[in-house]
């Protein structure tokens, strides 16, 4: 997560980032976010209704979603900032 926050800072103003926790306890989420050093990226608690359409097979998972809400990329497991940055750059370069 701290690596993702670095990426969020790099793309600030051009791409929005949101961390979503599958833990149901919001206090636990807040404590974990603080422990991981997440300071600027918002963290939300996922409700079960939200998780089903994502078809999560593993965590962590990273999803790139367009401004109109369309999922354009999905990464299961760990993904490097470089890989995500390359895909974001390609998406941002589109007219």
ZITAVEN-V766393 format. One record per backbone hydrogen bond with DSSP energy under -1.0 kcal/mol. NH is the residue of the N-H (numbers start at 0). CO is the residue of the C=O. E is the energy in kcal/mol with one decimal. If there is no record, write none. Layout:
nh=NH co=CO e=E
nh=NH co=CO e=E
This chain:
nh=4 co=0 e=-2.2
nh=5 co=1 e=-1.6
nh=6 co=2 e=-1.7
nh=7 co=3 e=-2.4
nh=8 co=4 e=-2.1
nh=9 co=5 e=-2.0
nh=10 co=6 e=-1.8
nh=13 co=10 e=-2.5
nh=14 co=10 e=-2.0
nh=18 co=41 e=-2.8
nh=20 co=43 e=-3.1
nh=28 co=24 e=-2.0
nh=29 co=25 e=-2.4
nh=30 co=26 e=-2.4
nh=31 co=27 e=-2.4
nh=32 co=28 e=-2.6
nh=33 co=29 e=-2.2
nh=34 co=30 e=-2.4
nh=35 co=31 e=-2.1
nh=37 co=32 e=-2.5
nh=43 co=18 e=-2.9
nh=45 co=20 e=-2.9
nh=49 co=46 e=-1.3
nh=50 co=46 e=-1.5
nh=51 co=47 e=-1.6
nh=54 co=51 e=-1.3
nh=61 co=74 e=-2.7
nh=63 co=72 e=-2.5
nh=65 co=69 e=-3.2
nh=68 co=65 e=-2.2
nh=71 co=63 e=-3.1
nh=72 co=63 e=-1.4
nh=74 co=61 e=-3.2
nh=76 co=59 e=-2.3
nh=83 co=79 e=-2.1
nh=84 co=80 e=-3.1
nh=85 co=81 e=-2.4
nh=86 co=82 e=-1.7
nh=87 co=83 e=-2.8
nh=88 co=84 e=-2.9
nh=89 co=85 e=-2.0
nh=90 co=86 e=-2.4
nh=91 co=87 e=-3.0
nh=92 co=88 e=-1.4
